[in-house]
Amino acid sequence: MKLSLRLVSALLLSIMLLFATGMGPVEARTCESPSSKFSGVCLNSQTCAKACPSEGFTGGRCNSLRCYCSKPC
């Protein structure tokens, strides 16, 4: 069975669209480290994020009841 030119073109266009949509902007890796200044149980990521800039990080979040500071690597 021969494939028509129209079918082959449609398949090629579909494959190209699939690859094009998968190529979004590249994001920098994020490095995380447990906070050394945050004390107690971390239940609120906002308080964790406020403690992290004093340690040289740009943000923070709670994970497993600990405060983890983060910054782009």
PDB file with one MODEL, atoms N, CA, C and O in Angstrom:
MODEL        1
ATOM      1  N   MET A   1       0.829  -1.159   0.000  1.00  0.00           N
ATOM      2  CA  MET A   1       0.000   0.000   0.000  1.00  0.00           C
ATOM      3  C   MET A   1       0.887   1.241   0.000  1.00  0.00           C
ATOM      4  O   MET A   1       1.734   1.396   0.880  1.00  0.00           O
ATOM      5  N   LYS A   2       0.706   2.101  -0.953  1.00  0.00           N
ATOM      6  CA  LYS A   2       1.514   3.309  -1.038  1.00  0.00           C
ATOM      7  C   LYS A   2       0.882   4.420  -0.207  1.00  0.00           C
ATOM      8  O   LYS A   2      -0.332   4.624  -0.213  1.00  0.00           O
ATOM      9  N   LEU A   3       1.750   5.128   0.506  1.00  0.00           N
ATOM     10  CA  LEU A   3       1.267   6.260   1.293  1.00  0.00           C
ATOM     11  C   LEU A   3       1.186   7.491   0.406  1.00  0.00           C
ATOM     12  O   LEU A   3       2.095   7.768  -0.377  1.00  0.00           O
ATOM     13  N   SER A   4       0.122   8.204   0.534  1.00  0.00           N
ATOM     14  CA  SER A   4      -0.040   9.393  -0.296  1.00  0.00           C
ATOM     15  C   SER A   4       0.847  10.518   0.228  1.00  0.00           C
ATOM     16  O   SER A   4       1.236  10.526   1.395  1.00  0.00           O
ATOM     17  N   LEU A   5       1.150  11.437  -0.624  1.00  0.00           N
ATOM     18  CA  LEU A   5       1.979  12.581  -0.272  1.00  0.00           C
ATOM     19  C   LEU A   5       1.312  13.413   0.823  1.00  0.00           C
ATOM     20  O   LEU A   5       1.993  13.954   1.694  1.00  0.00           O
ATOM     21  N   ARG A   6       0.007  13.513   0.781  1.00  0.00           N
ATOM     22  CA  ARG A   6      -0.729  14.281   1.780  1.00  0.00           C
ATOM     23  C   ARG A   6      -0.592  13.638   3.170  1.00  0.00           C
ATOM     24  O   ARG A   6      -0.407  14.342   4.163  1.00  0.00           O
ATOM     25  N   LEU A   7      -0.682  12.308   3.239  1.00  0.00           N
ATOM     26  CA  LEU A   7      -0.570  11.596   4.511  1.00  0.00           C
ATOM     27  C   LEU A   7       0.847  11.721   5.078  1.00  0.00           C
ATOM     28  O   LEU A   7       1.021  11.960   6.273  1.00  0.00           O
ATOM     29  N   VAL A   8       1.829  11.562   4.241  1.00  0.00           N
ATOM     30  CA  VAL A   8       3.219  11.686   4.683  1.00  0.00           C
ATOM     31  C   VAL A   8       3.487  13.103   5.180  1.00  0.00           C
ATOM     32  O   VAL A   8       4.158  13.280   6.197  1.00  0.00           O
ATOM     33  N   SER A   9       2.982  14.102   4.487  1.00  0.00           N
ATOM     34  CA  SER A   9       3.160  15.492   4.901  1.00  0.00           C
ATOM     35  C   SER A   9       2.496  15.746   6.248  1.00  0.00           C
ATOM     36  O   SER A   9       3.065  16.424   7.104  1.00  0.00           O
ATOM     37  N   ALA A  10       1.302  15.210   6.440  1.00  0.00           N
ATOM     38  CA  ALA A  10       0.593  15.396   7.705  1.00  0.00           C
ATOM     39  C   ALA A  10       1.341  14.733   8.856  1.00  0.00           C
ATOM     40  O   ALA A  10       1.424  15.300   9.946  1.00  0.00           O
ATOM     41  N   LEU A  11       1.879  13.555   8.631  1.00  0.00           N
ATOM     42  CA  LEU A  11       2.651  12.874   9.665  1.00  0.00           C
ATOM     43  C   LEU A  11       3.918  13.645  10.014  1.00  0.00           C
ATOM     44  O   LEU A  11       4.253  13.800  11.189  1.00  0.00           O
ATOM     45  N   LEU A  12       4.606  14.119   9.014  1.00  0.00           N
ATOM     46  CA  LEU A  12       5.821  14.889   9.237  1.00  0.00           C
ATOM     47  C   LEU A  12       5.532  16.170  10.010  1.00  0.00           C
ATOM     48  O   LEU A  12       6.278  16.530  10.921  1.00  0.00           O
ATOM     49  N   LEU A  13       4.460  16.852   9.652  1.00  0.00           N
ATOM     50  CA  LEU A  13       4.080  18.072  10.343  1.00  0.00           C
ATOM     51  C   LEU A  13       3.719  17.777  11.795  1.00  0.00           C
ATOM     52  O   LEU A  13       4.075  18.550  12.685  1.00  0.00           O
ATOM     53  N   SER A  14       3.024  16.684  12.048  1.00  0.00           N
ATOM     54  CA  SER A  14       2.656  16.300  13.413  1.00  0.00           C
ATOM     55  C   SER A  14       3.891  16.025  14.258  1.00  0.00           C
ATOM     56  O   SER A  14       3.963  16.455  15.410  1.00  0.00           O
ATOM     57  N   ILE A  15       4.848  15.325  13.709  1.00  0.00           N
ATOM     58  CA  ILE A  15       6.083  15.011  14.433  1.00  0.00           C
ATOM     59  C   ILE A  15       6.860  16.291  14.734  1.00  0.00           C
ATOM     60  O   ILE A  15       7.395  16.451  15.831  1.00  0.00           O
ATOM     61  N   MET A  16       6.921  17.191  13.773  1.00  0.00           N
ATOM     62  CA  MET A  16       7.621  18.453  13.983  1.00  0.00           C
ATOM     63  C   MET A  16       6.953  19.276  15.078  1.00  0.00           C
ATOM     64  O   MET A  16       7.638  19.903  15.885  1.00  0.00           O
ATOM     65  N   LEU A  17       5.628  19.280  15.113  1.00  0.00           N
ATOM     66  CA  LEU A  17       4.906  20.019  16.155  1.00  0.00           C
ATOM     67  C   LEU A  17       5.141  19.412  17.525  1.00  0.00           C
ATOM     68  O   LEU A  17       5.271  20.140  18.509  1.00  0.00           O
ATOM     69  N   LEU A  18       5.197  18.095  17.604  1.00  0.00           N
ATOM     70  CA  LEU A  18       5.465  17.434  18.877  1.00  0.00           C
ATOM     71  C   LEU A  18       6.825  17.838  19.433  1.00  0.00           C
ATOM     72  O   LEU A  18       6.950  18.142  20.619  1.00  0.00           O
ATOM     73  N   PHE A  19       7.834  17.840  18.582  1.00  0.00           N
ATOM     74  CA  PHE A  19       9.173  18.213  19.020  1.00  0.00           C
ATOM     75  C   PHE A  19       9.256  19.698  19.344  1.00  0.00           C
ATOM     76  O   PHE A  19       9.956  20.078  20.283  1.00  0.00           O
ATOM     77  N   ALA A  20       8.576  20.531  18.610  1.00  0.00           N
ATOM     78  CA  ALA A  20       8.630  21.974  18.834  1.00  0.00           C
ATOM     79  C   ALA A  20       7.974  22.351  20.153  1.00  0.00           C
ATOM     80  O   ALA A  20       8.467  23.246  20.840  1.00  0.00           O
ATOM     81  N   THR A  21       6.884  21.704  20.528  1.00  0.00           N
ATOM     82  CA  THR A  21       6.206  22.048  21.775  1.00  0.00           C
ATOM     83  C   THR A  21       6.976  21.533  22.978  1.00  0.00           C
ATOM     84  O   THR A  21       6.814  22.073  24.073  1.00  0.00           O
ATOM     85  N   GLY A  22       7.793  20.528  22.824  1.00  0.00           N
ATOM     86  CA  GLY A  22       8.579  19.997  23.927  1.00  0.00           C
ATOM     87  C   GLY A  22       9.801  20.828  24.245  1.00  0.00           C
ATOM     88  O   GLY A  22      10.430  20.620  25.282  1.00  0.00           O
ATOM     89  N   MET A  23      10.152  21.754  23.391  1.00  0.00           N
ATOM     90  CA  MET A  23      11.351  22.563  23.584  1.00  0.00           C
ATOM     91  C   MET A  23      10.977  23.916  24.169  1.00  0.00           C
ATOM     92  O   MET A  23      10.876  24.908  23.449  1.00  0.00           O
ATOM     93  N   GLY A  24      10.773  23.946  25.474  1.00  0.00           N
ATOM     94  CA  GLY A  24      10.454  25.193  26.154  1.00  0.00           C
ATOM     95  C   GLY A  24      11.724  25.885  26.589  1.00  0.00           C
ATOM     96  O   GLY A  24      12.827  25.432  26.283  1.00  0.00           O
ATOM     97  N   PRO A  25      11.567  26.989  27.307  1.00  0.00           N
ATOM     98  CA  PRO A  25      12.753  27.683  27.807  1.00  0.00           C
ATOM     99  C   PRO A  25      13.499  26.831  28.820  1.00  0.00           C
ATOM    100  O   PRO A  25      12.893  26.092  29.595  1.00  0.00           O
ATOM    101  N   VAL A  26      14.793  26.941  28.805  1.00  0.00           N
ATOM    102  CA  VAL A  26      15.636  26.157  29.707  1.00  0.00           C
ATOM    103  C   VAL A  26      15.714  26.876  31.045  1.00  0.00           C
ATOM    104  O   VAL A  26      15.987  28.075  31.098  1.00  0.00           O
ATOM    105  N   GLU A  27      15.474  26.141  32.125  1.00  0.00           N
ATOM    106  CA  GLU A  27      15.545  26.724  33.456  1.00  0.00           C
ATOM    107  C   GLU A  27      16.838  26.283  34.139  1.00  0.00           C
ATOM    108  O   GLU A  27      17.353  25.192  33.896  1.00  0.00           O
ATOM    109  N   ALA A  28      17.340  27.157  34.991  1.00  0.00           N
ATOM    110  CA  ALA A  28      18.556  26.833  35.734  1.00  0.00           C
ATOM    111  C   ALA A  28      18.236  25.792  36.805  1.00  0.00           C
ATOM    112  O   ALA A  28      17.114  25.727  37.308  1.00  0.00           O
ATOM    113  N   ARG A  29      19.216  24.998  37.138  1.00  0.00           N
ATOM    114  CA  ARG A  29      19.042  24.027  38.225  1.00  0.00           C
ATOM    115  C   ARG A  29      18.912  24.764  39.539  1.00  0.00           C
ATOM    116  O   ARG A  29      19.464  25.851  39.709  1.00  0.00           O
ATOM    117  N   THR A  30      18.186  24.177  40.463  1.00  0.00           N
ATOM    118  CA  THR A  30      18.025  24.760  41.791  1.00  0.00           C
ATOM    119  C   THR A  30      18.759  23.892  42.798  1.00  0.00           C
ATOM    120  O   THR A  30      18.548  22.681  42.865  1.00  0.00           O
ATOM    121  N   CYS A  31      19.627  24.527  43.581  1.00  0.00           N
ATOM    122  CA  CYS A  31      20.348  23.818  44.631  1.00  0.00           C
ATOM    123  C   CYS A  31      19.639  24.058  45.959  1.00  0.00           C
ATOM    124  O   CYS A  31      19.220  25.178  46.252  1.00  0.00           O
ATOM    125  N   GLU A  32      19.508  23.009  46.756  1.00  0.00           N
ATOM    126  CA  GLU A  32      18.856  23.104  48.053  1.00  0.00           C
ATOM    127  C   GLU A  32      19.792  22.615  49.144  1.00  0.00           C
ATOM    128  O   GLU A  32      20.618  21.726  48.939  1.00  0.00           O
ATOM    129  N   SER A  33      19.632  23.231  50.315  1.00  0.00           N
ATOM    130  CA  SER A  33      20.436  22.855  51.474  1.00  0.00           C
ATOM    131  C   SER A  33      19.596  23.083  52.730  1.00  0.00           C
ATOM    132  O   SER A  33      18.858  24.065  52.802  1.00  0.00           O
ATOM    133  N   PRO A  34      19.696  22.195  53.717  1.00  0.00           N
ATOM    134  CA  PRO A  34      18.955  22.427  54.964  1.00  0.00           C
ATOM    135  C   PRO A  34      19.416  23.729  55.618  1.00  0.00           C
ATOM    136  O   PRO A  34      20.610  24.026  55.651  1.00  0.00           O
ATOM    137  N   SER A  35      18.469  24.494  56.132  1.00  0.00           N
ATOM    138  CA  SER A  35      18.788  25.752  56.784  1.00  0.00           C
ATOM    139  C   SER A  35      19.539  25.502  58.091  1.00  0.00           C
ATOM    140  O   SER A  35      19.191  24.613  58.868  1.00  0.00           O
ATOM    141  N   SER A  36      20.571  26.305  58.311  1.00  0.00           N
ATOM    142  CA  SER A  36      21.323  26.177  59.559  1.00  0.00           C
ATOM    143  C   SER A  36      20.820  27.156  60.615  1.00  0.00           C
ATOM    144  O   SER A  36      21.129  26.999  61.796  1.00  0.00           O
ATOM    145  N   LYS A  37      20.045  28.167  60.204  1.00  0.00           N
ATOM    146  CA  LYS A  37      19.562  29.175  61.135  1.00  0.00           C
ATOM    147  C   LYS A  37      18.101  28.993  61.535  1.00  0.00           C
ATOM    148  O   LYS A  37      17.676  29.523  62.561  1.00  0.00           O
ATOM    149  N   PHE A  38      17.334  28.261  60.753  1.00  0.00           N
ATOM    150  CA  PHE A  38      15.925  28.041  61.071  1.00  0.00           C
ATOM    151  C   PHE A  38      15.833  27.024  62.198  1.00  0.00           C
ATOM    152  O   PHE A  38      16.391  25.931  62.101  1.00  0.00           O
ATOM    153  N   SER A  39      15.133  27.383  63.261  1.00  0.00           N
ATOM    154  CA  SER A  39      15.022  26.451  64.379  1.00  0.00           C
ATOM    155  C   SER A  39      13.573  25.999  64.533  1.00  0.00           C
ATOM    156  O   SER A  39      12.644  26.746  64.225  1.00  0.00           O
ATOM    157  N   GLY A  40      13.395  24.809  64.995  1.00  0.00           N
ATOM    158  CA  GLY A  40      12.063  24.266  65.222  1.00  0.00           C
ATOM    159  C   GLY A  40      11.555  23.480  64.039  1.00  0.00           C
ATOM    160  O   GLY A  40      12.275  23.204  63.079  1.00  0.00           O
ATOM    161  N   VAL A  41      10.284  23.128  64.142  1.00  0.00           N
ATOM    162  CA  VAL A  41       9.625  22.352  63.090  1.00  0.00           C
ATOM    163  C   VAL A  41       9.133  23.307  62.013  1.00  0.00           C
ATOM    164  O   VAL A  41       8.526  24.333  62.321  1.00  0.00           O
ATOM    165  N   CYS A  42       9.386  22.982  60.774  1.00  0.00           N
ATOM    166  CA  CYS A  42       8.987  23.831  59.650  1.00  0.00           C
ATOM    167  C   CYS A  42       7.589  23.428  59.184  1.00  0.00           C
ATOM    168  O   CYS A  42       7.398  22.366  58.590  1.00  0.00           O
ATOM    169  N   LEU A  43       6.625  24.291  59.464  1.00  0.00           N
ATOM    170  CA  LEU A  43       5.249  24.039  59.040  1.00  0.00           C
ATOM    171  C   LEU A  43       4.766  25.071  58.030  1.00  0.00           C
ATOM    172  O   LEU A  43       3.770  24.842  57.345  1.00  0.00           O
ATOM    173  N   ASN A  44       5.455  26.203  57.928  1.00  0.00           N
ATOM    174  CA  ASN A  44       5.051  27.288  57.057  1.00  0.00           C
ATOM    175  C   ASN A  44       6.221  27.667  56.151  1.00  0.00           C
ATOM    176  O   ASN A  44       7.246  28.158  56.625  1.00  0.00           O
ATOM    177  N   SER A  45       6.066  27.441  54.861  1.00  0.00           N
ATOM    178  CA  SER A  45       7.148  27.718  53.918  1.00  0.00           C
ATOM    179  C   SER A  45       7.489  29.200  53.836  1.00  0.00           C
ATOM    180  O   SER A  45       8.611  29.550  53.472  1.00  0.00           O
ATOM    181  N   GLN A  46       6.546  30.077  54.166  1.00  0.00           N
ATOM    182  CA  GLN A  46       6.821  31.513  54.106  1.00  0.00           C
ATOM    183  C   GLN A  46       7.839  31.922  55.170  1.00  0.00           C
ATOM    184  O   GLN A  46       8.729  32.726  54.896  1.00  0.00           O
ATOM    185  N   THR A  47       7.716  31.379  56.371  1.00  0.00           N
ATOM    186  CA  THR A  47       8.691  31.709  57.413  1.00  0.00           C
ATOM    187  C   THR A  47      10.055  31.114  57.085  1.00  0.00           C
ATOM    188  O   THR A  47      11.091  31.703  57.395  1.00  0.00           O
ATOM    189  N   CYS A  48      10.047  29.966  56.469  1.00  0.00           N
ATOM    190  CA  CYS A  48      11.305  29.344  56.038  1.00  0.00           C
ATOM    191  C   CYS A  48      11.969  30.217  54.974  1.00  0.00           C
ATOM    192  O   CYS A  48      13.173  30.467  55.037  1.00  0.00           O
ATOM    193  N   ALA A  49      11.190  30.677  54.005  1.00  0.00           N
ATOM    194  CA  ALA A  49      11.722  31.502  52.923  1.00  0.00           C
ATOM    195  C   ALA A  49      12.286  32.826  53.448  1.00  0.00           C
ATOM    196  O   ALA A  49      13.230  33.368  52.874  1.00  0.00           O
ATOM    197  N   LYS A  50      11.713  33.343  54.534  1.00  0.00           N
ATOM    198  CA  LYS A  50      12.212  34.591  55.117  1.00  0.00           C
ATOM    199  C   LYS A  50      13.539  34.391  55.846  1.00  0.00           C
ATOM    200  O   LYS A  50      14.328  35.330  55.953  1.00  0.00           O
ATOM    201  N   ALA A  51      13.792  33.201  56.342  1.00  0.00           N
ATOM    202  CA  ALA A  51      15.029  32.926  57.071  1.00  0.00           C
ATOM    203  C   ALA A  51      16.212  32.665  56.132  1.00  0.00           C
ATOM    204  O   ALA A  51      17.362  32.869  56.521  1.00  0.00           O
ATOM    205  N   CYS A  52      15.946  32.226  54.930  1.00  0.00           N
ATOM    206  CA  CYS A  52      17.013  31.787  54.023  1.00  0.00           C
ATOM    207  C   CYS A  52      17.890  32.893  53.431  1.00  0.00           C
ATOM    208  O   CYS A  52      19.082  32.650  53.247  1.00  0.00           O
ATOM    209  N   PRO A  53      17.382  34.088  53.121  1.00  0.00           N
ATOM    210  CA  PRO A  53      18.284  35.113  52.558  1.00  0.00           C
ATOM    211  C   PRO A  53      19.457  35.468  53.463  1.00  0.00           C
ATOM    212  O   PRO A  53      20.515  35.858  52.969  1.00  0.00           O
ATOM    213  N   SER A  54      19.292  35.341  54.769  1.00  0.00           N
ATOM    214  CA  SER A  54      20.408  35.638  55.675  1.00  0.00           C
ATOM    215  C   SER A  54      21.523  34.597  55.570  1.00  0.00           C
ATOM    216  O   SER A  54      22.626  34.810  56.072  1.00  0.00           O
ATOM    217  N   GLU A  55      21.228  33.470  54.915  1.00  0.00           N
ATOM    218  CA  GLU A  55      22.228  32.418  54.709  1.00  0.00           C
ATOM    219  C   GLU A  55      22.783  32.429  53.283  1.00  0.00           C
ATOM    220  O   GLU A  55      23.555  31.547  52.908  1.00  0.00           O
ATOM    221  N   GLY A  56      22.383  33.438  52.483  1.00  0.00           N
ATOM    222  CA  GLY A  56      22.888  33.551  51.118  1.00  0.00           C
ATOM    223  C   GLY A  56      22.042  32.833  50.084  1.00  0.00           C
ATOM    224  O   GLY A  56      22.502  32.604  48.965  1.00  0.00           O
ATOM    225  N   PHE A  57      20.816  32.474  50.432  1.00  0.00           N
ATOM    226  CA  PHE A  57      19.922  31.795  49.501  1.00  0.00           C
ATOM    227  C   PHE A  57      18.830  32.757  49.052  1.00  0.00           C
ATOM    228  O   PHE A  57      18.630  33.809  49.658  1.00  0.00           O
ATOM    229  N   THR A  58      18.128  32.391  47.990  1.00  0.00           N
ATOM    230  CA  THR A  58      17.086  33.262  47.445  1.00  0.00           C
ATOM    231  C   THR A  58      15.690  32.858  47.885  1.00  0.00           C
ATOM    232  O   THR A  58      14.757  33.648  47.746  1.00  0.00           O
ATOM    233  N   GLY A  59      15.520  31.668  48.406  1.00  0.00           N
ATOM    234  CA  GLY A  59      14.200  31.214  48.827  1.00  0.00           C
ATOM    235  C   GLY A  59      14.309  29.992  49.705  1.00  0.00           C
ATOM    236  O   GLY A  59      15.403  29.521  50.017  1.00  0.00           O
ATOM    237  N   GLY A  60      13.149  29.484  50.101  1.00  0.00           N
ATOM    238  CA  GLY A  60      13.141  28.293  50.933  1.00  0.00           C
ATOM    239  C   GLY A  60      11.758  27.681  50.992  1.00  0.00           C
ATOM    240  O   GLY A  60      10.770  28.316  50.625  1.00  0.00           O
ATOM    241  N   ARG A  61      11.694  26.442  51.457  1.00  0.00           N
ATOM    242  CA  ARG A  61      10.416  25.744  51.580  1.00  0.00           C
ATOM    243  C   ARG A  61      10.545  24.658  52.636  1.00  0.00           C
ATOM    244  O   ARG A  61      11.640  24.188  52.945  1.00  0.00           O
ATOM    245  N   CYS A  62       9.404  24.275  53.177  1.00  0.00           N
ATOM    246  CA  CYS A  62       9.363  23.198  54.152  1.00  0.00           C
ATOM    247  C   CYS A  62       9.288  21.861  53.430  1.00  0.00           C
ATOM    248  O   CYS A  62       8.556  21.707  52.452  1.00  0.00           O
ATOM    249  N   ASN A  63      10.052  20.901  53.924  1.00  0.00           N
ATOM    250  CA  ASN A  63      10.018  19.547  53.387  1.00  0.00           C
ATOM    251  C   ASN A  63      10.357  18.601  54.530  1.00  0.00           C
ATOM    252  O   ASN A  63      11.418  18.718  55.142  1.00  0.00           O
ATOM    253  N   SER A  64       9.468  17.674  54.816  1.00  0.00           N
ATOM    254  CA  SER A  64       9.668  16.703  55.906  1.00  0.00           C
ATOM    255  C   SER A  64       9.925  17.407  57.239  1.00  0.00           C
ATOM    256  O   SER A  64      10.776  16.991  58.026  1.00  0.00           O
ATOM    257  N   LEU A  65       9.165  18.489  57.474  1.00  0.00           N
ATOM    258  CA  LEU A  65       9.220  19.259  58.716  1.00  0.00           C
ATOM    259  C   LEU A  65      10.548  19.987  58.933  1.00  0.00           C
ATOM    260  O   LEU A  65      10.826  20.451  60.039  1.00  0.00           O
ATOM    261  N   ARG A  66      11.365  20.089  57.889  1.00  0.00           N
ATOM    262  CA  ARG A  66      12.631  20.838  57.956  1.00  0.00           C
ATOM    263  C   ARG A  66      12.598  21.955  56.933  1.00  0.00           C
ATOM    264  O   ARG A  66      11.918  21.859  55.911  1.00  0.00           O
ATOM    265  N   CYS A  67      13.333  23.009  57.214  1.00  0.00           N
ATOM    266  CA  CYS A  67      13.428  24.149  56.299  1.00  0.00           C
ATOM    267  C   CYS A  67      14.611  23.923  55.358  1.00  0.00           C
ATOM    268  O   CYS A  67      15.742  23.733  55.804  1.00  0.00           O
ATOM    269  N   TYR A  68      14.339  23.945  54.060  1.00  0.00           N
ATOM    270  CA  TYR A  68      15.380  23.802  53.041  1.00  0.00           C
ATOM    271  C   TYR A  68      15.479  25.100  52.261  1.00  0.00           C
ATOM    272  O   TYR A  68      14.494  25.563  51.684  1.00  0.00           O
ATOM    273  N   CYS A  69      16.669  25.688  52.244  1.00  0.00           N
ATOM    274  CA  CYS A  69      16.927  26.911  51.497  1.00  0.00           C
ATOM    275  C   CYS A  69      17.334  26.557  50.068  1.00  0.00           C
ATOM    276  O   CYS A  69      17.939  25.515  49.817  1.00  0.00           O
ATOM    277  N   SER A  70      16.988  27.450  49.135  1.00  0.00           N
ATOM    278  CA  SER A  70      17.277  27.164  47.726  1.00  0.00           C
ATOM    279  C   SER A  70      17.830  28.393  47.019  1.00  0.00           C
ATOM    280  O   SER A  70      17.588  29.531  47.421  1.00  0.00           O
ATOM    281  N   LYS A  71      18.581  28.127  45.949  1.00  0.00           N
ATOM    282  CA  LYS A  71      19.119  29.174  45.082  1.00  0.00           C
ATOM    283  C   LYS A  71      19.486  28.528  43.743  1.00  0.00           C
ATOM    284  O   LYS A  71      19.716  27.321  43.678  1.00  0.00           O
ATOM    285  N   PRO A  72      19.539  29.328  42.681  1.00  0.00           N
ATOM    286  CA  PRO A  72      19.986  28.791  41.391  1.00  0.00           C
ATOM    287  C   PRO A  72      21.443  28.352  41.483  1.00  0.00           C
ATOM    288  O   PRO A  72      22.268  29.045  42.078  1.00  0.00           O
ATOM    289  N   CYS A  73      21.752  27.216  40.901  1.00  0.00           N
ATOM    290  CA  CYS A  73      23.128  26.707  40.933  1.00  0.00           C
ATOM    291  C   CYS A  73      24.018  27.441  39.937  1.00  0.00           C
ATOM    292  O   CYS A  73      25.207  27.139  39.833  1.00  0.00           O
TER     293      CYS A  73
ENDMDL
END
